[in-house]
């Protein structure tokens, strides 16, 4: 697993350092986002910045992304 960069998230009093990898679909660096929807407000998710624009479907909630990294 390669790491293009890392992100530090201080959400809800915790600090998590997780590598942001190249997207396996298009090689763009995966990014962190915070949901602002009513059902998931404040939830962190990771996705390719090209999600939808190029048909790339790389998208995970934060802990699913961590599990993806462990499995990869």
Predicted model as a PDB file, atoms N, CA, C, CB and O in Angstrom, pLDDT in the B-factor column:
MODEL        1                                                                  
ATOM      1  N   UNK A   1       0.843  -1.169   0.000  1.00 42.00           N  
ATOM      2  CA  UNK A   1       0.000   0.000   0.000  1.00 42.00           C  
ATOM      3  C   UNK A   1       0.886   1.229   0.000  1.00 42.00           C  
ATOM      4  CB  UNK A   1      -0.958   0.000   1.208  1.00 42.00           C  
ATOM      5  O   UNK A   1       1.812   1.336   0.805  1.00 42.00           O  
ATOM      6  N   UNK A   2       0.603   2.161  -0.907  1.00 39.00           N  
ATOM      7  CA  UNK A   2       1.380   3.380  -0.947  1.00 39.00           C  
ATOM      8  C   UNK A   2       0.589   4.504  -0.330  1.00 39.00           C  
ATOM      9  CB  UNK A   2       1.784   3.725  -2.375  1.00 39.00           C  
ATOM     10  O   UNK A   2      -0.641   4.465  -0.293  1.00 39.00           O  
ATOM     11  N   UNK A   3       1.293   5.503   0.154  1.00 39.00           N  
ATOM     12  CA  UNK A   3       0.633   6.631   0.780  1.00 39.00           C  
ATOM     13  C   UNK A   3       1.065   7.907   0.097  1.00 39.00           C  
ATOM     14  CB  UNK A   3       0.940   6.687   2.279  1.00 39.00           C  
ATOM     15  O   UNK A   3       2.230   8.296   0.183  1.00 39.00           O  
ATOM     16  N   UNK A   4       0.139   8.562  -0.583  1.00 37.00           N  
ATOM     17  CA  UNK A   4       0.448   9.812  -1.248  1.00 37.00           C  
ATOM     18  C   UNK A   4       0.517  10.946  -0.240  1.00 37.00           C  
ATOM     19  CB  UNK A   4      -0.586  10.117  -2.324  1.00 37.00           C  
ATOM     20  O   UNK A   4       1.294  11.885  -0.416  1.00 37.00           O  
ATOM     21  N   UNK A   5      -0.268  10.871   0.789  1.00 38.00           N  
ATOM     22  CA  UNK A   5      -0.278  11.874   1.849  1.00 38.00           C  
ATOM     23  C   UNK A   5      -1.051  11.301   3.018  1.00 38.00           C  
ATOM     24  CB  UNK A   5      -0.902  13.224   1.364  1.00 38.00           C  
ATOM     25  O   UNK A   5      -1.524  10.166   2.959  1.00 38.00           O  
ATOM     26  N   UNK A   6      -1.181  12.067   4.062  1.00 41.00           N  
ATOM     27  CA  UNK A   6      -1.997  11.615   5.177  1.00 41.00           C  
ATOM     28  C   UNK A   6      -2.886  12.757   5.624  1.00 41.00           C  
ATOM     29  CB  UNK A   6      -1.119  11.106   6.347  1.00 41.00           C  
ATOM     30  O   UNK A   6      -2.635  13.919   5.303  1.00 41.00           O  
ATOM     31  N   UNK A   7      -3.906  12.424   6.353  1.00 44.00           N  
ATOM     32  CA  UNK A   7      -4.834  13.442   6.853  1.00 44.00           C  
ATOM     33  C   UNK A   7      -4.959  13.283   8.349  1.00 44.00           C  
ATOM     34  CB  UNK A   7      -6.227  13.332   6.168  1.00 44.00           C  
ATOM     35  O   UNK A   7      -4.903  12.174   8.879  1.00 44.00           O  
ATOM     36  N   UNK A   8      -5.127  14.381   9.011  1.00 45.00           N  
ATOM     37  CA  UNK A   8      -5.326  14.370  10.449  1.00 45.00           C  
ATOM     38  C   UNK A   8      -6.709  14.936  10.707  1.00 45.00           C  
ATOM     39  CB  UNK A   8      -4.215  15.187  11.202  1.00 45.00           C  
ATOM     40  O   UNK A   8      -7.013  16.063  10.314  1.00 45.00           O  
ATOM     41  N   UNK A   9      -7.525  14.168  11.352  1.00 46.00           N  
ATOM     42  CA  UNK A   9      -8.895  14.574  11.613  1.00 46.00           C  
ATOM     43  C   UNK A   9      -9.089  14.750  13.107  1.00 46.00           C  
ATOM     44  CB  UNK A   9      -9.896  13.545  11.048  1.00 46.00           C  
ATOM     45  O   UNK A   9      -8.923  13.800  13.871  1.00 46.00           O  
ATOM     46  N   UNK A  10      -9.437  15.955  13.529  1.00 45.00           N  
ATOM     47  CA  UNK A  10      -9.658  16.225  14.941  1.00 45.00           C  
ATOM     48  C   UNK A  10     -11.129  16.265  15.279  1.00 45.00           C  
ATOM     49  CB  UNK A  10      -9.009  17.522  15.333  1.00 45.00           C  
ATOM     50  O   UNK A  10     -11.527  16.998  16.184  1.00 45.00           O  
ATOM     51  N   UNK A  11     -11.942  15.505  14.589  1.00 50.00           N  
ATOM     52  CA  UNK A  11     -13.373  15.536  14.798  1.00 50.00           C  
ATOM     53  C   UNK A  11     -13.760  14.865  16.101  1.00 50.00           C  
ATOM     54  CB  UNK A  11     -14.082  14.876  13.646  1.00 50.00           C  
ATOM     55  O   UNK A  11     -13.248  13.803  16.454  1.00 50.00           O  
ATOM     56  N   UNK A  12     -14.673  15.511  16.805  1.00 54.00           N  
ATOM     57  CA  UNK A  12     -15.222  14.987  18.056  1.00 54.00           C  
ATOM     58  C   UNK A  12     -14.137  14.601  19.068  1.00 54.00           C  
ATOM     59  CB  UNK A  12     -16.094  13.782  17.764  1.00 54.00           C  
ATOM     60  O   UNK A  12     -14.249  13.583  19.751  1.00 54.00           O  
ATOM     61  N   UNK A  13     -13.101  15.414  19.155  1.00 54.00           N  
ATOM     62  CA  UNK A  13     -12.084  15.217  20.171  1.00 54.00           C  
ATOM     63  C   UNK A  13     -11.103  14.098  19.902  1.00 54.00           C  
ATOM     64  CB  UNK A  13     -12.731  14.970  21.444  1.00 54.00           C  
ATOM     65  O   UNK A  13     -10.320  13.749  20.785  1.00 54.00           O  
ATOM     66  N   UNK A  14     -11.118  13.535  18.731  1.00 53.00           N  
ATOM     67  CA  UNK A  14     -10.183  12.450  18.439  1.00 53.00           C  
ATOM     68  C   UNK A  14      -9.257  12.882  17.317  1.00 53.00           C  
ATOM     69  CB  UNK A  14     -10.934  11.146  18.059  1.00 53.00           C  
ATOM     70  O   UNK A  14      -9.597  13.742  16.505  1.00 53.00           O  
ATOM     71  N   UNK A  15      -8.102  12.281  17.287  1.00 57.00           N  
ATOM     72  CA  UNK A  15      -7.149  12.551  16.229  1.00 57.00           C  
ATOM     73  C   UNK A  15      -6.826  11.236  15.544  1.00 57.00           C  
ATOM     74  CB  UNK A  15      -5.864  13.234  16.779  1.00 57.00           C  
ATOM     75  O   UNK A  15      -6.362  10.290  16.181  1.00 57.00           O  
ATOM     76  N   UNK A  16      -7.070  11.183  14.258  1.00 62.00           N  
ATOM     77  CA  UNK A  16      -6.845   9.974  13.482  1.00 62.00           C  
ATOM     78  C   UNK A  16      -5.922  10.314  12.324  1.00 62.00           C  
ATOM     79  CB  UNK A  16      -8.185   9.369  12.973  1.00 62.00           C  
ATOM     80  O   UNK A  16      -6.148  11.294  11.615  1.00 62.00           O  
ATOM     81  N   UNK A  17      -4.889   9.517  12.130  1.00 74.00           N  
ATOM     82  CA  UNK A  17      -4.010   9.700  10.984  1.00 74.00           C  
ATOM     83  C   UNK A  17      -4.180   8.476  10.099  1.00 74.00           C  
ATOM     84  CB  UNK A  17      -2.507   9.900  11.420  1.00 74.00           C  
ATOM     85  O   UNK A  17      -3.842   7.360  10.492  1.00 74.00           O  
ATOM     86  N   UNK A  18      -4.701   8.696   8.912  1.00 84.00           N  
ATOM     87  CA  UNK A  18      -4.973   7.621   7.972  1.00 84.00           C  
ATOM     88  C   UNK A  18      -4.393   8.029   6.629  1.00 84.00           C  
ATOM     89  CB  UNK A  18      -6.506   7.321   7.866  1.00 84.00           C  
ATOM     90  O   UNK A  18      -4.604   9.160   6.192  1.00 84.00           O  
ATOM     91  N   UNK A  19      -3.667   7.138   5.961  1.00 90.00           N  
ATOM     92  CA  UNK A  19      -3.099   7.516   4.660  1.00 90.00           C  
ATOM     93  C   UNK A  19      -4.186   7.721   3.614  1.00 90.00           C  
ATOM     94  CB  UNK A  19      -2.113   6.449   4.180  1.00 90.00           C  
ATOM     95  O   UNK A  19      -5.172   6.986   3.564  1.00 90.00           O  
ATOM     96  N   UNK A  20      -3.986   8.717   2.796  1.00 92.00           N  
ATOM     97  CA  UNK A  20      -4.879   8.959   1.669  1.00 92.00           C  
ATOM     98  C   UNK A  20      -4.183   8.402   0.443  1.00 92.00           C  
ATOM     99  CB  UNK A  20      -5.225  10.493   1.501  1.00 92.00           C  
ATOM    100  O   UNK A  20      -3.170   8.938  -0.006  1.00 92.00           O  
ATOM    101  N   UNK A  21      -4.733   7.324  -0.095  1.00 95.00           N  
ATOM    102  CA  UNK A  21      -4.090   6.563  -1.170  1.00 95.00           C  
ATOM    103  C   UNK A  21      -4.536   7.046  -2.542  1.00 95.00           C  
ATOM    104  CB  UNK A  21      -4.396   5.077  -1.022  1.00 95.00           C  
ATOM    105  O   UNK A  21      -5.532   7.760  -2.658  1.00 95.00           O  
ATOM    106  N   UNK A  22      -3.802   6.660  -3.583  1.00 95.00           N  
ATOM    107  CA  UNK A  22      -4.310   6.917  -4.934  1.00 95.00           C  
ATOM    108  C   UNK A  22      -5.552   6.057  -5.171  1.00 95.00           C  
ATOM    109  CB  UNK A  22      -3.213   6.620  -6.013  1.00 95.00           C  
ATOM    110  O   UNK A  22      -5.586   4.889  -4.783  1.00 95.00           O  
ATOM    111  N   UNK A  23      -6.551   6.626  -5.797  1.00 94.00           N  
ATOM    112  CA  UNK A  23      -7.766   5.897  -6.122  1.00 94.00           C  
ATOM    113  C   UNK A  23      -7.412   4.725  -7.034  1.00 94.00           C  
ATOM    114  CB  UNK A  23      -8.813   6.830  -6.793  1.00 94.00           C  
ATOM    115  O   UNK A  23      -6.711   4.916  -8.027  1.00 94.00           O  
ATOM    116  N   UNK A  24      -7.880   3.519  -6.722  1.00 92.00           N  
ATOM    117  CA  UNK A  24      -7.571   2.369  -7.569  1.00 92.00           C  
ATOM    118  C   UNK A  24      -8.217   2.456  -8.953  1.00 92.00           C  
ATOM    119  CB  UNK A  24      -8.017   1.101  -6.884  1.00 92.00           C  
ATOM    120  O   UNK A  24      -7.819   1.738  -9.870  1.00 92.00           O  
ATOM    121  N   UNK A  25      -9.195   3.320  -9.103  1.00 89.00           N  
ATOM    122  CA  UNK A  25      -9.898   3.477 -10.378  1.00 89.00           C  
ATOM    123  C   UNK A  25      -9.174   4.446 -11.313  1.00 89.00           C  
ATOM    124  CB  UNK A  25     -11.324   3.963 -10.132  1.00 89.00           C  
ATOM    125  O   UNK A  25      -8.970   4.142 -12.489  1.00 89.00           O  
ATOM    126  N   UNK A  26      -8.781   5.629 -10.782  1.00 90.00           N  
ATOM    127  CA  UNK A  26      -8.233   6.669 -11.661  1.00 90.00           C  
ATOM    128  C   UNK A  26      -6.918   7.275 -11.180  1.00 90.00           C  
ATOM    129  CB  UNK A  26      -9.235   7.759 -11.819  1.00 90.00           C  
ATOM    130  O   UNK A  26      -6.355   8.132 -11.859  1.00 90.00           O  
ATOM    131  N   UNK A  27      -6.418   6.844 -10.015  1.00 93.00           N  
ATOM    132  CA  UNK A  27      -5.139   7.276  -9.447  1.00 93.00           C  
ATOM    133  C   UNK A  27      -5.134   8.688  -8.847  1.00 93.00           C  
ATOM    134  CB  UNK A  27      -4.099   7.205 -10.500  1.00 93.00           C  
ATOM    135  O   UNK A  27      -4.077   9.151  -8.418  1.00 93.00           O  
ATOM    136  N   UNK A  28      -6.272   9.384  -8.800  1.00 93.00           N  
ATOM    137  CA  UNK A  28      -6.349  10.663  -8.098  1.00 93.00           C  
ATOM    138  C   UNK A  28      -6.254  10.379  -6.599  1.00 93.00           C  
ATOM    139  CB  UNK A  28      -7.679  11.437  -8.451  1.00 93.00           C  
ATOM    140  O   UNK A  28      -6.711   9.327  -6.151  1.00 93.00           O  
ATOM    141  N   UNK A  29      -5.682  11.272  -5.827  1.00 94.00           N  
ATOM    142  CA  UNK A  29      -5.550  11.054  -4.389  1.00 94.00           C  
ATOM    143  C   UNK A  29      -6.913  11.164  -3.705  1.00 94.00           C  
ATOM    144  CB  UNK A  29      -4.558  12.067  -3.777  1.00 94.00           C  
ATOM    145  O   UNK A  29      -7.630  12.151  -3.873  1.00 94.00           O  
ATOM    146  N   UNK A  30      -7.253  10.139  -2.937  1.00 94.00           N  
ATOM    147  CA  UNK A  30      -8.504  10.093  -2.187  1.00 94.00           C  
ATOM    148  C   UNK A  30      -8.513  11.254  -1.196  1.00 94.00           C  
ATOM    149  CB  UNK A  30      -8.675   8.721  -1.450  1.00 94.00           C  
ATOM    150  O   UNK A  30      -7.463  11.647  -0.687  1.00 94.00           O  
ATOM    151  N   UNK A  31      -9.697  11.802  -0.921  1.00 94.00           N  
ATOM    152  CA  UNK A  31      -9.837  12.934   0.004  1.00 94.00           C  
ATOM    153  C   UNK A  31     -10.872  12.639   1.073  1.00 94.00           C  
ATOM    154  CB  UNK A  31     -10.221  14.209  -0.756  1.00 94.00           C  
ATOM    155  O   UNK A  31     -11.747  11.788   0.906  1.00 94.00           O  
ATOM    156  N   UNK A  32     -10.746  13.381   2.201  1.00 90.00           N  
ATOM    157  CA  UNK A  32     -11.715  13.315   3.284  1.00 90.00           C  
ATOM    158  C   UNK A  32     -12.790  14.375   3.072  1.00 90.00           C  
ATOM    159  CB  UNK A  32     -11.024  13.501   4.654  1.00 90.00           C  
ATOM    160  O   UNK A  32     -12.512  15.472   2.587  1.00 90.00           O  
ATOM    161  N   UNK A  33     -14.012  14.032   3.442  1.00 92.00           N  
ATOM    162  CA  UNK A  33     -15.128  14.964   3.401  1.00 92.00           C  
ATOM    163  C   UNK A  33     -15.956  14.767   4.658  1.00 92.00           C  
ATOM    164  CB  UNK A  33     -15.993  14.762   2.120  1.00 92.00           C  
ATOM    165  O   UNK A  33     -15.869  13.720   5.300  1.00 92.00           O  
ATOM    166  N   UNK A  34     -16.754  15.758   5.014  1.00 93.00           N  
ATOM    167  CA  UNK A  34     -17.651  15.653   6.153  1.00 93.00           C  
ATOM    168  C   UNK A  34     -19.075  15.845   5.643  1.00 93.00           C  
ATOM    169  CB  UNK A  34     -17.295  16.702   7.264  1.00 93.00           C  
ATOM    170  O   UNK A  34     -19.376  16.833   4.974  1.00 93.00           O  
ATOM    171  N   UNK A  35     -19.933  14.908   5.960  1.00 94.00           N  
ATOM    172  CA  UNK A  35     -21.318  14.946   5.510  1.00 94.00           C  
ATOM    173  C   UNK A  35     -22.076  16.070   6.208  1.00 94.00           C  
ATOM    174  CB  UNK A  35     -22.005  13.598   5.767  1.00 94.00           C  
ATOM    175  O   UNK A  35     -21.866  16.339   7.390  1.00 94.00           O  
ATOM    176  N   UNK A  36     -22.956  16.717   5.458  1.00 95.00           N  
ATOM    177  CA  UNK A  36     -23.814  17.737   6.060  1.00 95.00           C  
ATOM    178  C   UNK A  36     -25.298  17.404   5.847  1.00 95.00           C  
ATOM    179  CB  UNK A  36     -23.489  19.124   5.469  1.00 95.00           C  
ATOM    180  O   UNK A  36     -26.164  18.272   5.957  1.00 95.00           O  
ATOM    181  N   UNK A  37     -25.570  16.136   5.541  1.00 94.00           N  
ATOM    182  CA  UNK A  37     -26.963  15.721   5.382  1.00 94.00           C  
ATOM    183  C   UNK A  37     -27.597  15.538   6.757  1.00 94.00           C  
ATOM    184  CB  UNK A  37     -27.063  14.409   4.554  1.00 94.00           C  
ATOM    185  O   UNK A  37     -26.897  15.305   7.742  1.00 94.00           O  
ATOM    186  N   UNK A  38     -28.892  15.640   6.821  1.00 94.00           N  
ATOM    187  CA  UNK A  38     -29.600  15.527   8.095  1.00 94.00           C  
ATOM    188  C   UNK A  38     -29.369  14.166   8.759  1.00 94.00           C  
ATOM    189  CB  UNK A  38     -31.093  15.755   7.884  1.00 94.00           C  
ATOM    190  O   UNK A  38     -29.164  14.096   9.971  1.00 94.00           O  
ATOM    191  N   UNK A  39     -29.402  13.100   7.982  1.00 95.00           N  
ATOM    192  CA  UNK A  39     -29.237  11.754   8.536  1.00 95.00           C  
ATOM    193  C   UNK A  39     -27.807  11.433   8.967  1.00 95.00           C  
ATOM    194  CB  UNK A  39     -29.682  10.743   7.527  1.00 95.00           C  
ATOM    195  O   UNK A  39     -27.606  10.589   9.841  1.00 95.00           O  
ATOM    196  N   UNK A  40     -26.816  12.088   8.373  1.00 93.00           N  
ATOM    197  CA  UNK A  40     -25.412  11.741   8.644  1.00 93.00           C  
ATOM    198  C   UNK A  40     -24.554  12.971   8.936  1.00 93.00           C  
ATOM    199  CB  UNK A  40     -24.825  10.982   7.459  1.00 93.00           C  
ATOM    200  O   UNK A  40     -23.362  12.975   8.628  1.00 93.00           O  
ATOM    201  N   UNK A  41     -25.132  13.997   9.514  1.00 93.00           N  
ATOM    202  CA  UNK A  41     -24.407  15.232   9.758  1.00 93.00           C  
ATOM    203  C   UNK A  41     -23.166  14.990  10.619  1.00 93.00           C  
ATOM    204  CB  UNK A  41     -25.320  16.253  10.428  1.00 93.00           C  
ATOM    205  O   UNK A  41     -23.238  14.396  11.695  1.00 93.00           O  
ATOM    206  N   UNK A  42     -22.027  15.466  10.112  1.00 92.00           N  
ATOM    207  CA  UNK A  42     -20.762  15.337  10.835  1.00 92.00           C  
ATOM    208  C   UNK A  42     -20.005  14.044  10.589  1.00 92.00           C  
ATOM    209  CB  UNK A  42     -21.016  15.464  12.275  1.00 92.00           C  
ATOM    210  O   UNK A  42     -18.871  13.900  11.044  1.00 92.00           O  
ATOM    211  N   UNK A  43     -20.605  13.105   9.882  1.00 92.00           N  
ATOM    212  CA  UNK A  43     -19.917  11.840   9.593  1.00 92.00           C  
ATOM    213  C   UNK A  43     -18.829  12.085   8.565  1.00 92.00           C  
ATOM    214  CB  UNK A  43     -20.913  10.761   9.085  1.00 92.00           C  
ATOM    215  O   UNK A  43     -19.017  12.847   7.617  1.00 92.00           O  
ATOM    216  N   UNK A  44     -17.699  11.440   8.758  1.00 92.00           N  
ATOM    217  CA  UNK A  44     -16.568  11.572   7.843  1.00 92.00           C  
ATOM    218  C   UNK A  44     -16.622  10.456   6.805  1.00 92.00           C  
ATOM    219  CB  UNK A  44     -15.221  11.536   8.617  1.00 92.00           C  
ATOM    220  O   UNK A  44     -16.921   9.306   7.126  1.00 92.00           O  
ATOM    221  N   UNK A  45     -16.332  10.810   5.564  1.00 94.00           N  
ATOM    222  CA  UNK A  45     -16.231   9.800   4.518  1.00 94.00           C  
ATOM    223  C   UNK A  45     -15.052  10.128   3.612  1.00 94.00           C  
ATOM    224  CB  UNK A  45     -17.544   9.713   3.701  1.00 94.00           C  
ATOM    225  O   UNK A  45     -14.586  11.266   3.561  1.00 94.00           O  
ATOM    226  N   UNK A  46     -14.585   9.124   2.907  1.00 94.00           N  
ATOM    227  CA  UNK A  46     -13.460   9.271   1.986  1.00 94.00           C  
ATOM    228  C   UNK A  46     -13.941   8.894   0.598  1.00 94.00           C  
ATOM    229  CB  UNK A  46     -12.240   8.389   2.420  1.00 94.00           C  
ATOM    230  O   UNK A  46     -14.671   7.919   0.420  1.00 94.00           O  
ATOM    231  N   UNK A  47     -13.523   9.677  -0.376  1.00 94.00           N  
ATOM    232  CA  UNK A  47     -13.900   9.349  -1.739  1.00 94.00           C  
ATOM    233  C   UNK A  47     -12.898   9.948  -2.705  1.00 94.00           C  
ATOM    234  CB  UNK A  47     -15.316   9.846  -2.050  1.00 94.00           C  
ATOM    235  O   UNK A  47     -12.118  10.837  -2.364  1.00 94.00           O  
ATOM    236  N   UNK A  48     -12.946   9.438  -3.907  1.00 93.00           N  
ATOM    237  CA  UNK A  48     -12.132   9.973  -4.987  1.00 93.00           C  
ATOM    238  C   UNK A  48     -12.702  11.339  -5.361  1.00 93.00           C  
ATOM    239  CB  UNK A  48     -12.105   9.002  -6.224  1.00 93.00           C  
ATOM    240  O   UNK A  48     -13.920  11.493  -5.438  1.00 93.00           O  
ATOM    241  N   UNK A  49     -11.842  12.333  -5.595  1.00 91.00           N  
ATOM    242  CA  UNK A  49     -12.353  13.644  -5.999  1.00 91.00           C  
ATOM    243  C   UNK A  49     -13.032  13.594  -7.373  1.00 91.00           C  
ATOM    244  CB  UNK A  49     -11.216  14.665  -6.020  1.00 91.00           C  
ATOM    245  O   UNK A  49     -13.760  14.518  -7.736  1.00 91.00           O  
ATOM    246  N   UNK A  50     -12.803  12.536  -8.127  1.00 90.00           N  
ATOM    247  CA  UNK A  50     -13.432  12.366  -9.441  1.00 90.00           C  
ATOM    248  C   UNK A  50     -14.703  11.535  -9.366  1.00 90.00           C  
ATOM    249  CB  UNK A  50     -12.459  11.717 -10.406  1.00 90.00           C  
ATOM    250  O   UNK A  50     -15.260  11.148 -10.393  1.00 90.00           O  
ATOM    251  N   UNK A  51     -15.165  11.259  -8.138  1.00 84.00           N  
ATOM    252  CA  UNK A  51     -16.373  10.457  -7.950  1.00 84.00           C  
ATOM    253  C   UNK A  51     -17.511  11.066  -8.760  1.00 84.00           C  
ATOM    254  CB  UNK A  51     -16.755  10.367  -6.446  1.00 84.00           C  
ATOM    255  O   UNK A  51     -17.770  12.266  -8.676  1.00 84.00           O  
ATOM    256  N   UNK A  52     -18.161  10.262  -9.514  1.00 79.00           N  
ATOM    257  CA  UNK A  52     -19.279  10.653 -10.378  1.00 79.00           C  
ATOM    258  C   UNK A  52     -18.838  11.354 -11.656  1.00 79.00           C  
ATOM    259  CB  UNK A  52     -20.214  11.550  -9.621  1.00 79.00           C  
ATOM    260  O   UNK A  52     -19.379  11.063 -12.723  1.00 79.00           O  
ATOM    261  N   UNK A  53     -17.887  12.254 -11.584  1.00 72.00           N  
ATOM    262  CA  UNK A  53     -17.480  13.015 -12.767  1.00 72.00           C  
ATOM    263  C   UNK A  53     -16.939  12.106 -13.866  1.00 72.00           C  
ATOM    264  CB  UNK A  53     -16.426  14.052 -12.389  1.00 72.00           C  
ATOM    265  O   UNK A  53     -17.186  12.341 -15.049  1.00 72.00           O  
ATOM    266  N   UNK A  54     -16.211  11.080 -13.480  1.00 74.00           N  
ATOM    267  CA  UNK A  54     -15.620  10.176 -14.468  1.00 74.00           C  
ATOM    268  C   UNK A  54     -16.185   8.765 -14.361  1.00 74.00           C  
ATOM    269  CB  UNK A  54     -14.110  10.137 -14.304  1.00 74.00           C  
ATOM    270  O   UNK A  54     -15.696   7.841 -15.013  1.00 74.00           O  
ATOM    271  N   UNK A  55     -17.207   8.604 -13.544  1.00 79.00           N  
ATOM    272  CA  UNK A  55     -17.763   7.275 -13.346  1.00 79.00           C  
ATOM    273  C   UNK A  55     -17.043   6.500 -12.257  1.00 79.00           C  
ATOM    274  CB  UNK A  55     -17.714   6.504 -14.631  1.00 79.00           C  
ATOM    275  O   UNK A  55     -17.360   5.336 -12.010  1.00 79.00           O  
ATOM    276  N   UNK A  56     -16.090   7.126 -11.611  1.00 87.00           N  
ATOM    277  CA  UNK A  56     -15.355   6.481 -10.520  1.00 87.00           C  
ATOM    278  C   UNK A  56     -16.308   6.306  -9.340  1.00 87.00           C  
ATOM    279  CB  UNK A  56     -14.090   7.321 -10.105  1.00 87.00           C  
ATOM    280  O   UNK A  56     -17.052   7.226  -9.001  1.00 87.00           O  
ATOM    281  N   UNK A  57     -16.287   5.131  -8.717  1.00 90.00           N  
ATOM    282  CA  UNK A  57     -17.203   4.885  -7.606  1.00 90.00           C  
ATOM    283  C   UNK A  57     -16.493   4.611  -6.284  1.00 90.00           C  
ATOM    284  CB  UNK A  57     -18.094   3.729  -7.938  1.00 90.00           C  
ATOM    285  O   UNK A  57     -17.079   3.995  -5.394  1.00 90.00           O  
ATOM    286  N   UNK A  58     -15.250   5.053  -6.136  1.00 94.00           N  
ATOM    287  CA  UNK A  58     -14.498   4.841  -4.896  1.00 94.00           C  
ATOM    288  C   UNK A  58     -15.039   5.787  -3.823  1.00 94.00           C  
ATOM    289  CB  UNK A  58     -12.963   5.070  -5.119  1.00 94.00           C  
ATOM    290  O   UNK A  58     -14.864   7.002  -3.905  1.00 94.00           O  
ATOM    291  N   UNK A  59     -15.708   5.199  -2.802  1.00 95.00           N  
ATOM    292  CA  UNK A  59     -16.373   5.980  -1.761  1.00 95.00           C  
ATOM    293  C   UNK A  59     -16.600   5.095  -0.550  1.00 95.00           C  
ATOM    294  CB  UNK A  59     -17.718   6.571  -2.271  1.00 95.00           C  
ATOM    295  O   UNK A  59     -17.157   4.006  -0.685  1.00 95.00           O  
ATOM    296  N   UNK A  60     -16.178   5.539   0.646  1.00 96.00           N  
ATOM    297  CA  UNK A  60     -16.347   4.768   1.877  1.00 96.00           C  
ATOM    298  C   UNK A  60     -16.593   5.699   3.057  1.00 96.00           C  
ATOM    299  CB  UNK A  60     -15.112   3.888   2.142  1.00 96.00           C  
ATOM    300  O   UNK A  60     -16.016   6.784   3.124  1.00 96.00           O  
ATOM    301  N   UNK A  61     -17.451   5.278   3.991  1.00 95.00           N  
ATOM    302  CA  UNK A  61     -17.489   5.942   5.289  1.00 95.00           C  
ATOM    303  C   UNK A  61     -16.118   5.741   5.932  1.00 95.00           C  
ATOM    304  CB  UNK A  61     -18.651   5.376   6.204  1.00 95.00           C  
ATOM    305  O   UNK A  61     -15.396   4.815   5.564  1.00 95.00           O  
ATOM    306  N   UNK A  62     -15.755   6.586   6.874  1.00 92.00           N  
ATOM    307  CA  UNK A  62     -14.407   6.597   7.459  1.00 92.00           C  
ATOM    308  C   UNK A  62     -13.929   5.214   7.918  1.00 92.00           C  
ATOM    309  CB  UNK A  62     -14.375   7.549   8.634  1.00 92.00           C  
ATOM    310  O   UNK A  62     -12.843   4.785   7.530  1.00 92.00           O  
ATOM    311  N   UNK A  63     -14.713   4.515   8.731  1.00 92.00           N  
ATOM    312  CA  UNK A  63     -14.252   3.227   9.250  1.00 92.00           C  
ATOM    313  C   UNK A  63     -14.248   2.149   8.169  1.00 92.00           C  
ATOM    314  CB  UNK A  63     -15.129   2.787  10.416  1.00 92.00           C  
ATOM    315  O   UNK A  63     -13.451   1.213   8.237  1.00 92.00           O  
ATOM    316  N   UNK A  64     -15.123   2.267   7.180  1.00 94.00           N  
ATOM    317  CA  UNK A  64     -15.083   1.345   6.037  1.00 94.00           C  
ATOM    318  C   UNK A  64     -13.802   1.562   5.240  1.00 94.00           C  
ATOM    319  CB  UNK A  64     -16.325   1.539   5.125  1.00 94.00           C  
ATOM    320  O   UNK A  64     -13.211   0.608   4.734  1.00 94.00           O  
ATOM    321  N   UNK A  65     -13.373   2.826   5.130  1.00 94.00           N  
ATOM    322  CA  UNK A  65     -12.128   3.142   4.431  1.00 94.00           C  
ATOM    323  C   UNK A  65     -10.932   2.547   5.177  1.00 94.00           C  
ATOM    324  CB  UNK A  65     -11.964   4.672   4.281  1.00 94.00           C  
ATOM    325  O   UNK A  65     -10.017   1.998   4.563  1.00 94.00           O  
ATOM    326  N   UNK A  66     -10.948   2.662   6.496  1.00 92.00           N  
ATOM    327  CA  UNK A  66      -9.871   2.065   7.299  1.00 92.00           C  
ATOM    328  C   UNK A  66      -9.840   0.553   7.078  1.00 92.00           C  
ATOM    329  CB  UNK A  66     -10.061   2.389   8.813  1.00 92.00           C  
ATOM    330  O   UNK A  66      -8.765  -0.022   6.909  1.00 92.00           O  
ATOM    331  N   UNK A  67     -10.998  -0.091   7.077  1.00 93.00           N  
ATOM    332  CA  UNK A  67     -11.058  -1.536   6.823  1.00 93.00           C  
ATOM    333  C   UNK A  67     -10.545  -1.865   5.420  1.00 93.00           C  
ATOM    334  CB  UNK A  67     -12.502  -2.054   6.994  1.00 93.00           C  
ATOM    335  O   UNK A  67      -9.851  -2.864   5.232  1.00 93.00           O  
ATOM    336  N   UNK A  68     -10.882  -1.033   4.443  1.00 95.00           N  
ATOM    337  CA  UNK A  68     -10.378  -1.220   3.071  1.00 95.00           C  
ATOM    338  C   UNK A  68      -8.853  -1.179   3.054  1.00 95.00           C  
ATOM    339  CB  UNK A  68     -10.949  -0.134   2.123  1.00 95.00           C  
ATOM    340  O   UNK A  68      -8.213  -2.007   2.406  1.00 95.00           O  
ATOM    341  N   UNK A  69      -8.270  -0.208   3.774  1.00 94.00           N  
ATOM    342  CA  UNK A  69      -6.807  -0.090   3.831  1.00 94.00           C  
ATOM    343  C   UNK A  69      -6.178  -1.321   4.478  1.00 94.00           C  
ATOM    344  CB  UNK A  69      -6.402   1.174   4.605  1.00 94.00           C  
ATOM    345  O   UNK A  69      -5.156  -1.821   4.007  1.00 94.00           O  
ATOM    346  N   UNK A  70      -6.783  -1.803   5.548  1.00 93.00           N  
ATOM    347  CA  UNK A  70      -6.256  -2.991   6.239  1.00 93.00           C  
ATOM    348  C   UNK A  70      -6.310  -4.206   5.306  1.00 93.00           C  
ATOM    349  CB  UNK A  70      -7.063  -3.275   7.546  1.00 93.00           C  
ATOM    350  O   UNK A  70      -5.362  -4.988   5.235  1.00 93.00           O  
ATOM    351  N   UNK A  71      -7.415  -4.350   4.604  1.00 93.00           N  
ATOM    352  CA  UNK A  71      -7.561  -5.490   3.697  1.00 93.00           C  
ATOM    353  C   UNK A  71      -6.651  -5.395   2.484  1.00 93.00           C  
ATOM    354  CB  UNK A  71      -8.994  -5.604   3.239  1.00 93.00           C  
ATOM    355  O   UNK A  71      -6.204  -6.412   1.952  1.00 93.00           O  
ATOM    356  N   UNK A  72      -6.379  -4.179   2.052  1.00 86.00           N  
ATOM    357  CA  UNK A  72      -5.538  -3.978   0.862  1.00 86.00           C  
ATOM    358  C   UNK A  72      -4.088  -4.187   1.222  1.00 86.00           C  
ATOM    359  CB  UNK A  72      -5.741  -2.571   0.263  1.00 86.00           C  
ATOM    360  O   UNK A  72      -3.215  -4.065   0.363  1.00 86.00           O  
TER     361      UNK A  72                                                      
ENDMDL                                                                          
END                                                                             
